[in-house]
């Protein structure tokens, strides 16, 4: 142990050696369940993506927090400027109605607040084989020993629930054709259509469900977020927006293909994705949209595409990822940098405003936290936010579980292929349920 505050009796800060990272992550999350507010962000030792930083962050307890569904960005701006400390939180997709003149007519069962941010009482940060514990609430040595004394035991959860959908297959296929009509008429040239799946009267241990989802996916932007009785269990492969000093980075995903257990076939599938004209076209459309979004916050001429058509491999899928960067203007507050790029183009389509109008017309349920963003802000005002996809949303009080998926529809889309892609994207969740 390295004590960084010179007094072992202080709550303060200390760094501890951890020989088994996976076990320590699990124990720390189990230990954290005594708190009503928890945010854990896990990189899962992914080293292949550009601009990776913290391996694991666990924030528990709230010294201060905001939970808003009105005037969200004003509240966010004030909260971000209130304390020069770590902040964790989320933005729901439907905060778009505050950014643009839009509405959300559909119902949502889960009813997360549109935004929630908090300053944690205790923060655990894993880098390499060390865990830094920062706490204003409790002695850090006590915390370390409490975590290591937690026993890892799997609790059984409800099995084989009835999975329903707000958009049956026939309805989905019909709407893909409708979107192609909108494209032909010039309304949009790409639109991300999502469908929700849900289980009612479903009782489970959300943390055990998250462990299974995370183990299956090993995604670089995984999140476990507990807000009282509401939970986000997220295995996202996609970054929304990161700020590093004056540089901001967005890494949209467009293009997904399954993996094969056969090595040669897997290589062929990877190559097929890389050379797919349809996926390249979708990716370029969203890259152009992201460049436009970032230009609203960045120095003129500084927005560049650092990587186009990068292929990244995860346990179940290969993904096509591009990286767009720019230099943030001095006068742009971090709340405005988030606002100017939200919601992410990969989950809307283009042009963005018309796409969002059609999404509300075509989809049958409000997205809520799905296709929103979760992340953190450092005391230095750097930040990193993911895209909430490949996720389970759960309300323990009402026993309602939801997961959604979608895909970009273009003029070249085959409705049946798009349906199959949604099943591929939800495969990990279906398997653990």
N, C-alpha and C positions, 0 to 999 in steps of 0.2 A: 504494500500500500504506500502511495505517495500522498502525504497530507499537504495541501496547497495553501492552507491558511495559517499554518504555524501553531495551531491550537487544537489538539485532538478532542477537546470538549465542545468546541464550536460546532454549529450545524454545518455551515460552510461548504467546502469543496474538497474532494479527495479523489484520487485515481487508484484503481485496484486492478491487479492482474487477474485475468479470467482464462483459465486453460481450455474451457469448453464453451465456445460462444453460443452454440445452438441451445445448450442446456441453460445457460444463464439468461438468454432471451426468454425462454419458456418460463423459467422460475420468476423472472421479474414481472412478466405479464400476469402470472397467477397471483403474485404478491400484490399487484396493482388493483386487483378486483375489489379490494376493501374501499376504494375511492369511487365516487359517483361520476367523476369526470376523468377520462383516461384517453390519451392519444399516443399511439405507437406507430412509428414509421420505420419500415424495414427494407433495406436494399438487398437483402438475401445474398450478400457476397457477389453481386453482379459487378463485374469489372469491364465488361465489353462495351458499355455505352459511354458516350462523351459526357464530360462534366459531372461525373459521379463524385459525391463528397461523403456525407455522414453515412456510416453503415447502419446504425440503429439509434433511434431516439425514442425515449419513453418519457412522456410528461404526465404527471398525476396531480390531482388536487388543483383547485383554482384559488389563487390569492385574489384575483380580480377577473371578471369575465363580462362579455356582452353576448346577449342572445336576442337577435332582432329579426323582425319580419317587415319593418317599415323604415324608410330613410336609412337603409343599410350602409351605404358607402360613407355617408356623413358620420355614422356611428363608428365604422371601421377606422376612418381617418383619425377621429378623436382618440380612439382606443390605442391605435398604433403610436400616437404621439404622447400618450400618457405616461408610459413607463419604458425606460431603456433596458428592456429585459426580453427574454425568450417569449414568444407568443406562438400558440398553436390554434388552428381552427379550420373552418370550412366555409365555402360559398355554395349555395344551392343553384342549380341551373336557372330556376325561375326568378332569380334576382335580375335576370335580363330585362324584366318589365320595368325596372327602375332605371336601367341604362338607356333603353329605347322605348318608344311608344308602342308597347306590346302588351298582350294579356295572356293568361293561361286559363282556359275555360274548363279544362278537365279536372276530375277529382284526384286527390291523393290520399291514400290511407295512412301513410306513416307520419306526415305532418312534422317533419323536422323544422326548426326555425330556418329562415332563409340564410342566416349567417350566425355562426357561433365562434368566438375567439376567447382564449383565456391565457393568463400568466400562470404557469404551473408552480405549485409549492415545491415540487421535487422534479428534477430532470436527470435522466440517466442517458449517457451518450457513449456508445461503443465505437472505438476506432482501433483497428488492428486487434490486438489481444488485451486491450485495456478498456475498462469501464470507468468513465468519469461520473461521479455522483455529485450533484449540486442541489442543496436543499436549504430553504429558509424555514422549514417546518420541523425537521427532525435531525438528529445526529446521523451523519452520513455513514459512519462505521456501523451503527445499529442497523441502518437500512441494508447495508451490504450483507451483514450476517443474517438478517431476517430473510432476504432473498435466497441466500444459499441454504437456508433451513427448510425452504418450501419443498414439499415432495411432489414429484411429477407423476400424476396418475390420471389416466384417461377416464373421463366420465361419459357414460353412455348418453346419447341423445336420441330423440325420436327418429325412427327410421321410416323410409318409404312413404312420405306424405303425398297427398294428392296434389299434383302441380297443375294449376289452372293458368289461363292466359287471358289478358284483356283484349287480345287481338288474335283470333283464330287464324290458322294457316290460310284459309280461303280469303279472309279479309286482308291479310298481309299481301298475298299475291295480287289481289285486285288493286291495292294501294300502290304497289310498285308500278303497275301499269299506269295508274293515275299520275304518278310523279313523272313518268316518261312523257305523258301528255303535256304536263306543265313545262317540261324541258323543251319539248317541240314548240310550244307556244312562246317560249322566251322568258318565262317567269324566273326560272333558275337553271343553272347548268349542272348542279350537283346538290343532293339533299340527303341528309342522314336520317333514315326512318328507323325508329326503335319500337320494340314491343316489350311489354312487361309480362313476367311470369310471377305467380304468387301462390302462397300456401296459407290457408286460414286455420285457426285453432292449432297452431304448430308451436309446441313447447320444446325448447332446446337449451343447451349451454352455449351461448354465443362464442365464448372463447375457444371451446373445443372445436366448434365449427370453423372458426378462423384458423386454428392450427392445421386442420385438415386441408382447407382451401389453400393456405400458404405453402404447405408442404407439397401439394400437387402442382402449384403454379410457379413458385420461386420467382416471383415478379420483382422488378427493381423499385417499384413504388407501392409496395404493400402497406396497408394501413389497418389498424384496429382502433376504432374510435367509439368510446362509450360516453353517452350523454344521458345520464340517469337511466331510464328504461329503454332508450333507443340506441341502436348499434349500427355501425358500418363495419363490414368485414370485406376488405378490398384487396384484390390481387392485380393491381393495375400495372400494365407494362408501359404506360405513357406519361410523359412529363408535359404539364401545361406550360408553366413559366418558372424560370429560375433567375434570380439576380445574384451576381457575383461582382462586388464592388460596383463599377459603373456599367457592367455588361449584363444584358438580359438575353435569355436563351429560351427558345420554344422548340419542342421536338414532336411535331405531329406525326401520328401513325395513320397511314392509309395503305392497305394491302396486307392481307392475312392468308396464310395457307397452312394446312395441317402438316404435322410431322409424320415420319414413318420410322418404325423400329428397324427396318432394313437400311443399313448405312448408305448404300448406293442410291436407293430410292429417295432417301432423305436429302441427299445432295442434289438429286434431280428436281425434287420439289422446291428446294431453295433457289435453284437456278430458274425454275419456271416462274417463281414469284418475281425474281429480279428482272426477268425479261418480259413480264406480262404488260402489254400495252395498256390494257384497261387499268391495272393498278398504278402504273406510272402516270397515266392521265389523271386519275383521281388524286394521286399524291401531289402532282404539280399544281392542280387547282387549289388544294388546301395550302400548299406552300405559298402561293401567290396571295391568298387571303391572309395568312399569318404575317407575311411581309408587310401588307397594308396595315394590319392591326398594330404591329410593332412600330411602324413609322409614326404612329400617333404619339408615341412616347420617346422616340429616339432622335438623336442628332441626324439632321438631313444627310442622306448619302451613306450612313453608317450601317444600314441593315443589309446583311449579306446572307447567302445560303452557304453554310460551312460544310454541310454534307447533304447530298441528294441521293435518294434511293438506297440508304443504308439498310442492309438485311441483318436483323437481330434474331437470335434463336433462343427459344424458351422451351420448357419441357413438352408442351403440347403443340406449339405453333411456331412458324417463322413470321416475322413482321417486317414491313417496309417502313423505315423511319427516316425522316429528314430533319436537319438541324438548321434553324434560322436564328441569327444573332444580331444584336445591335447595341449601340452605346446610348445609355439612358441620359436624357437631358437633365441638367442640374435642377431645374425648377419642377420636375415631375415627382410628386410624392409617390411612395410605394403603393398606397391605396389606389392612386390614379393609374399607375402602371398595370395593376391587376384589372381595374375597371375597363381600361382602353383595349384590353385583349380578350375580355370575357363576354360571352362564353367562348370556349375554344372552337375554332373553325372546323376541326376534325369531327365535332359532334353536332354541327349545324348544317353545313353546306354553304354554297355560294350562289349569288350574293347573300350575305349573312342575314340581313333583316328580312328579306322576302322568304328565305329558307325557314327562319324561325316562325314566321306567320303561318307557313304551310305545315310546319311540324305540329303546331297547336291545332290546326284543322284536321290533320290526318291521324295523329296518334290518339289513343283512347284513354290514356292516363297521364297525369302530370308527372314530370320526371323527378322533381324534388332534388334530392342529393345526387341521384344518378346523373352522370355527365356534368356534375359540378366539379369542385376542386377541393382538395385537402392539403394542408401544408403547414409550414412554420416560418417565422421571421426571427432572425438572430438579433442579439443586442447591437450588432454593427449594421442592422437594417438590410442585410442580405436575406433572401428568401428562396424557397423551393416549394412548388405546388404540383400535385399530380392531376390527372384526369380520372374521375371516378367512373371506371368501367370494370368489367369482370368482377362484380361486387355483389354482396348480399346485404340487404337492408332489413333490419329486424326490430320490431317493437315487442319487447318482452311482456309489457303490460297487456297489450291487445292480442298477443300471440299471432302476429301477422308478419310473414316473411315475403320479401320481394326481391327479384333479380331481373335485370333487363339487359337487352343487347340490341345492337343495330348495325347498319352498314350503309355505306355511301351508295346512293342510287344515281346512275348516270344514264345517258341515252343508250349506252351499250349494255346495260344491266340485263341479265337473264333472271326473271323472277324466281325460278326454282333454285338457281345457284345462290341467289341472295338469301333465300330461306335456309339453305344448307349451311351458309356461312354463319348465320345466327345460331344454328344448332352447334356448330363447332365452337363458337365463342362462349356458349353456355355449358359446354360439355363438362368442364371441371366442377361447376356448381351442381349440375345434375348428378354427377357421379358421387359427390360427397353426401348428397341428400338421399 
